[in-house]
Amino acid sequence: MNKPTLRPSPTALLNPRLDPTFKAMFTQESKDSEEALKSFISSVLGRKIKSVKLTSNEPVVDTPEQMQMSFDVSVIFDDGENASIEMQGRSQEYDYGIRSEIQVARLLNNNAKKGDEWNSEKVYQISVLNFHYPKDDKSEQTWYTMKNQKGQELAGHLNVIFIDLLVIKKLIGTPVEKLTALQKWGLYLSYADDESKADYISQIANSEKGIMKARTIINRMSEEEENWFREFSYDKARRDYNTSMSIAKRKGLEAGLKEGRKKGLEEGRKEGLKEGRKEGLEEGRKEGLEEGRKEGHKEGRKEGSLEKTMEMASKMLSKKYPVSEISELTGLSAEQIDELKKK
């Protein structure tokens, strides 16, 4: 009778993009782990690292008010330089730029030597991201240092490095001999747990000693049931988080739409009233103008007719017509004819 297991298949491997596996790959007290760590750091910094030593992943705080933080992997190199290495499998709500600046500053502070010379070796905050940061940056690796507005570097002691797996993973299938060391590591981390890519990942591992050592570690870890339990727990927590985020976003969207409709209705009402008034005034002006013209024509005709009648009555008066006859012929009253006679 086969013993129940969470391992999907006898050859399935743990996901190196999850924190526990990523951390364990580099922090075991073994030559394999040390070789893997040296190889990875060398691929990131572009130079050979002869030796590394793990240090405390919880830097001390100067005051109780200071934020306590924990590094995934904290190491010191043979030349005294220091690095913190972490895997970020999913994007959080906070700003990774601010977070990384705080981390690398704490790292430099802990690495600074006592005395008046302000001496310290360089420090590196290395973050492997399974998402784009910033969202519009599609570079395999982004390296930040302190520079002035002309691009001149200050001292180069503070270094923040982001490695974008989403960019590197698109290189899948590229001939292994054409890949850089960093691209090989990126592809290994992206597809080590994908059984359909096992042959290609084997080629990569065979071409890079450090990746081969990492693969050996993960193969060994994948045989332990407790590691699969831990992975499924992390995976469930991630799914629960994504589900809660989706629900929250949907609720936020619905609330936003409701609020937006309300504001839109109110703004639309105001805008409609404003446009209606404007159109009404224009239409009223046109109608008033037309009615004024008609009324003017009417009044003008009336005034013109009266003026002609008065002229006729005036001529009749000059010819000594009787008032009664003038009134009968013109329709003017006797008073109007008397008034005309006075003029």
C-alpha positions as CSV (number, residue, x, y, z in Angstrom):
1,M,0.0,0.0,0.0
2,N,1.5,3.3,-1.1
3,K,1.9,6.0,1.6
4,P,-0.2,9.1,1.0
5,T,1.9,12.1,-0.1
6,L,1.4,15.7,-1.1
7,R,4.1,15.4,-3.7
8,P,2.3,15.6,-7.1
9,S,4.6,13.0,-8.7
10,P,7.8,11.1,-7.8
11,T,9.8,13.6,-9.9
12,A,8.0,16.8,-8.8
13,L,10.2,19.5,-7.4
14,L,9.5,22.2,-4.8
15,N,8.9,25.8,-6.1
16,P,12.1,27.8,-5.6
17,R,10.1,31.1,-5.9
18,L,8.5,30.5,-2.5
19,D,10.4,31.9,0.5
20,P,11.1,28.7,2.4
21,T,12.6,26.9,-0.6
22,F,14.5,29.9,-1.9
23,K,16.0,30.6,1.6
24,A,16.8,26.9,2.2
25,M,18.6,26.6,-1.1
26,F,21.2,29.2,-0.1
27,T,21.4,28.8,3.7
28,Q,22.1,25.1,4.4
29,E,25.4,24.4,6.1
30,S,26.8,22.5,3.2
31,K,29.3,23.0,0.3
32,D,26.4,22.6,-2.2
33,S,24.5,25.5,-0.6
34,E,27.7,27.7,-0.5
35,E,28.5,27.0,-4.1
36,A,25.0,27.8,-5.2
37,L,25.0,31.1,-3.2
38,K,28.4,32.2,-4.6
39,S,27.3,31.4,-8.2
40,F,24.0,33.3,-7.8
41,I,25.7,36.4,-6.3
42,S,28.4,36.3,-9.0
43,S,25.8,36.3,-11.7
44,V,24.0,39.3,-10.2
45,L,27.1,41.4,-9.5
46,G,28.9,40.4,-12.7
47,R,32.1,39.4,-10.9
48,K,33.5,36.3,-9.2
49,I,32.8,35.9,-5.5
50,K,35.4,33.7,-3.9
51,S,33.7,33.0,-0.6
52,V,30.6,33.9,1.4
53,K,29.6,33.7,5.0
54,L,26.0,33.7,6.3
55,T,25.3,36.4,8.9
56,S,22.3,37.1,11.1
57,N,19.2,37.8,9.1
58,E,17.8,40.0,11.8
59,P,19.8,43.3,12.0
60,V,19.9,45.0,15.4
61,V,17.9,48.1,16.1
62,D,19.3,51.3,17.7
63,T,16.1,52.3,19.5
64,P,12.9,50.5,20.5
65,E,11.0,52.7,18.1
66,Q,13.0,51.4,15.0
67,M,11.3,49.0,12.7
68,Q,12.5,45.4,13.2
69,M,13.1,43.7,9.9
70,S,14.3,40.3,8.8
71,F,16.4,39.5,5.7
72,D,15.8,36.2,3.8
73,V,19.5,35.6,3.2
74,S,22.2,37.9,4.7
75,V,25.8,37.3,3.7
76,I,29.3,38.8,3.8
77,F,31.8,38.4,1.0
78,D,35.5,37.7,1.1
79,D,36.2,41.4,0.5
80,G,34.0,42.5,3.4
81,E,31.0,43.6,1.3
82,N,27.6,42.7,2.5
83,A,24.4,41.6,0.8
84,S,20.8,40.8,1.7
85,I,19.0,38.5,-0.8
86,E,15.3,37.9,-1.0
87,M,12.6,36.4,-3.2
88,Q,9.4,38.2,-3.7
89,G,6.9,35.9,-5.4
90,R,4.0,38.4,-5.5
91,S,3.5,42.1,-5.5
92,Q,2.3,43.6,-2.2
93,E,0.4,46.9,-1.7
94,Y,3.5,48.8,-0.3
95,D,6.2,50.5,-2.4
96,Y,9.2,48.3,-3.0
97,G,11.4,51.3,-3.7
98,I,10.9,52.7,-0.2
99,R,11.1,49.3,1.4
100,S,14.4,48.5,-0.4
101,E,15.9,51.9,0.6
102,I,15.2,51.2,4.2
103,Q,16.6,47.7,4.0
104,V,19.9,48.7,2.3
105,A,20.3,51.7,4.7
106,R,20.0,49.4,7.7
107,L,22.4,47.0,6.1
108,L,25.0,49.8,5.6
109,N,24.5,51.1,9.1
110,N,25.2,47.6,10.5
111,N,28.2,47.2,8.3
112,A,29.8,50.6,9.1
113,K,33.0,50.5,11.1
114,K,33.6,52.5,14.3
115,G,35.8,55.6,14.2
116,D,36.1,59.0,12.6
117,E,36.9,57.9,9.1
118,W,33.3,57.0,8.1
119,N,34.5,53.8,6.6
120,S,32.3,50.9,5.3
121,E,32.3,48.3,2.6
122,K,29.6,48.4,-0.1
123,V,26.2,46.8,0.6
124,Y,23.6,45.3,-1.7
125,Q,19.9,44.7,-1.4
126,I,19.2,42.1,-4.0
127,S,15.5,41.3,-4.6
128,V,14.3,38.6,-7.1
129,L,10.9,39.7,-8.2
130,N,8.2,37.6,-9.9
131,F,6.5,40.8,-11.1
132,H,7.6,44.1,-12.7
133,Y,8.9,47.0,-10.6
134,P,8.3,49.7,-11.6
135,K,5.3,48.4,-13.6
136,D,6.6,50.0,-16.8
137,D,10.2,48.7,-16.3
138,K,10.8,45.6,-18.4
139,S,14.6,45.2,-17.7
140,E,16.0,41.9,-16.6
141,Q,18.0,43.6,-13.9
142,T,17.7,47.2,-12.6
143,W,20.5,48.5,-10.4
144,Y,20.0,51.7,-8.3
145,T,22.7,53.8,-6.7
146,M,22.8,57.3,-5.3
147,K,23.5,59.8,-8.1
148,N,23.1,63.6,-8.6
149,Q,21.1,65.3,-11.3
150,K,24.1,64.9,-13.7
151,G,24.3,61.2,-13.2
152,Q,27.5,61.4,-11.1
153,E,27.6,58.6,-8.5
154,L,28.1,59.6,-4.8
155,A,30.1,56.8,-3.2
156,G,28.5,53.7,-4.6
157,H,28.1,52.1,-1.2
158,L,24.3,51.8,-1.3
159,N,23.1,49.4,-4.0
160,V,19.6,48.2,-4.7
161,I,19.2,45.5,-7.3
162,F,15.9,44.2,-8.7
163,I,15.9,41.0,-10.9
164,D,12.7,40.6,-12.9
165,L,11.8,36.9,-13.5
166,L,8.8,37.8,-15.7
167,V,11.3,39.3,-18.3
168,I,13.8,36.5,-18.0
169,K,11.3,33.6,-18.2
170,K,10.4,34.7,-21.8
171,L,13.9,33.4,-22.8
172,I,12.7,29.8,-22.3
173,G,14.1,27.7,-25.1
174,T,17.0,29.9,-26.0
175,P,20.1,27.9,-26.7
176,V,21.9,27.5,-23.3
177,E,25.3,28.7,-24.7
178,K,23.7,32.0,-25.6
179,L,22.4,32.7,-22.1
180,T,24.2,34.9,-19.5
181,A,24.8,33.5,-16.0
182,L,22.0,35.7,-14.6
183,Q,19.6,34.6,-17.3
184,K,20.4,30.9,-16.5
185,W,19.6,31.6,-12.8
186,G,16.4,33.4,-13.7
187,L,15.2,30.6,-16.0
188,Y,16.1,28.0,-13.3
189,L,14.1,29.8,-10.6
190,S,11.2,30.3,-13.0
191,Y,10.9,26.7,-14.3
192,A,12.6,24.4,-11.8
193,D,9.3,23.1,-10.6
194,D,7.8,22.8,-14.1
195,E,8.1,19.1,-15.1
196,S,7.4,19.9,-18.8
197,K,10.6,22.0,-18.9
198,A,12.8,19.4,-17.0
199,D,15.0,18.6,-20.0
200,Y,15.8,22.2,-20.7
201,I,16.4,23.0,-17.1
202,S,18.8,20.0,-16.9
203,Q,20.8,21.6,-19.8
204,I,21.0,24.8,-17.8
205,A,22.1,23.1,-14.6
206,N,24.7,21.1,-16.4
207,S,26.2,24.3,-17.8
208,E,26.4,26.1,-14.5
209,K,28.0,24.4,-11.4
210,G,26.2,26.6,-8.9
211,I,22.8,25.9,-10.4
212,M,23.6,22.2,-10.4
213,K,24.3,22.4,-6.7
214,A,21.0,24.3,-6.1
215,R,19.2,21.6,-8.1
216,T,20.7,18.9,-6.0
217,I,19.5,20.7,-2.8
218,I,16.0,21.1,-4.1
219,N,15.9,17.5,-5.3
220,R,16.8,16.4,-1.8
221,M,14.3,18.8,-0.2
222,S,11.5,17.5,-2.5
223,E,11.8,14.0,-1.0
224,E,10.7,15.3,2.4
225,E,7.0,15.3,3.0
226,E,7.1,18.2,5.5
227,N,8.5,20.5,2.8
228,W,5.5,19.8,0.6
229,F,3.2,20.5,3.5
230,R,5.0,23.8,4.0
231,E,4.7,24.6,0.3
232,F,1.0,23.8,0.1
233,S,0.5,25.9,3.2
234,Y,2.2,28.9,1.6
235,D,0.3,28.3,-1.7
236,K,-3.0,28.2,0.2
237,A,-2.1,31.4,2.1
238,R,-1.3,33.0,-1.3
239,R,-4.5,31.9,-2.9
240,D,-6.5,33.1,0.2
241,Y,-4.7,36.4,0.0
242,N,-5.5,36.7,-3.8
243,T,-9.1,35.8,-3.2
244,S,-9.5,38.3,-0.4
245,M,-7.8,40.9,-2.5
246,S,-10.2,40.1,-5.4
247,I,-13.2,40.4,-3.2
248,A,-12.0,43.6,-1.7
249,K,-11.2,45.0,-5.2
250,R,-14.7,44.0,-6.4
251,K,-16.4,45.6,-3.5
252,G,-14.3,48.7,-4.0
253,L,-15.2,48.7,-7.6
254,E,-18.9,48.4,-6.9
255,A,-18.7,51.2,-4.2
256,G,-16.7,53.3,-6.6
257,L,-19.2,52.8,-9.4
258,K,-22.1,53.6,-7.1
259,E,-20.4,56.8,-5.9
260,G,-19.3,57.6,-9.4
261,R,-22.9,57.2,-10.7
262,K,-24.2,59.5,-7.9
263,K,-21.6,62.2,-8.6
264,G,-22.0,61.8,-12.3
265,L,-25.8,62.2,-12.0
266,E,-25.4,65.3,-9.9
267,E,-22.8,66.8,-12.2
268,G,-24.9,65.8,-15.3
269,R,-27.9,67.5,-13.7
270,K,-25.9,70.7,-13.1
271,E,-24.4,70.6,-16.6
272,G,-27.7,69.9,-18.2
273,L,-29.3,72.7,-16.3
274,K,-26.5,75.0,-17.4
275,E,-26.8,73.9,-21.0
276,G,-30.6,74.1,-20.9
277,R,-30.5,77.6,-19.6
278,K,-28.1,78.6,-22.4
279,E,-30.1,76.9,-25.1
280,G,-33.3,78.3,-23.6
281,L,-31.9,81.8,-23.6
282,E,-30.8,81.4,-27.2
283,E,-34.1,80.0,-28.3
284,G,-36.0,82.6,-26.4
285,R,-33.9,85.3,-28.0
286,K,-34.6,84.0,-31.4
287,E,-38.3,83.7,-30.8
288,G,-38.5,87.1,-29.2
289,L,-36.6,88.6,-32.1
290,E,-39.0,87.0,-34.6
291,E,-42.1,88.1,-32.6
292,G,-40.6,91.6,-32.2
293,R,-40.1,91.8,-36.0
294,K,-43.7,90.8,-36.6
295,E,-45.0,93.2,-33.9
296,G,-42.8,95.9,-35.3
297,H,-44.1,95.3,-38.8
298,K,-47.6,95.4,-37.6
299,E,-47.0,98.6,-35.6
300,G,-45.1,100.1,-38.4
301,R,-47.9,99.4,-40.9
302,K,-50.4,100.8,-38.4
303,E,-48.4,104.0,-37.8
304,G,-47.8,104.4,-41.5
305,S,-51.5,104.0,-42.3
306,L,-52.4,106.6,-39.6
307,E,-49.8,109.0,-41.0
308,K,-51.3,108.8,-44.5
309,T,-54.8,109.3,-43.1
310,M,-53.6,112.4,-41.2
311,E,-52.0,113.7,-44.4
312,M,-55.3,113.2,-46.3
313,A,-57.3,114.9,-43.6
314,S,-54.9,117.8,-43.6
315,K,-55.3,118.3,-47.3
316,M,-59.1,118.1,-47.0
317,L,-58.9,120.8,-44.2
318,S,-56.9,123.0,-46.5
319,K,-59.6,122.6,-49.1
320,K,-62.3,123.7,-46.6
321,Y,-64.0,120.3,-46.4
322,P,-66.5,120.1,-43.5
323,V,-65.2,118.3,-40.3
324,S,-68.1,115.9,-40.5
325,E,-67.3,114.8,-44.0
326,I,-63.6,114.5,-43.3
327,S,-64.4,112.3,-40.3
328,E,-66.7,110.1,-42.4
329,L,-64.1,109.7,-45.2
330,T,-61.0,109.1,-43.0
331,G,-62.4,107.5,-39.9
332,L,-60.8,110.1,-37.7
333,S,-62.7,111.5,-34.7
334,A,-63.8,115.1,-34.6
335,E,-61.3,115.7,-31.7
336,Q,-58.4,114.4,-33.9
337,I,-59.5,116.6,-36.8
338,D,-59.7,119.7,-34.4
339,E,-56.2,118.9,-33.1
340,L,-54.9,118.6,-36.7
341,K,-56.6,121.9,-37.5
342,K,-54.7,123.6,-34.6
343,K,-51.4,122.4,-35.9
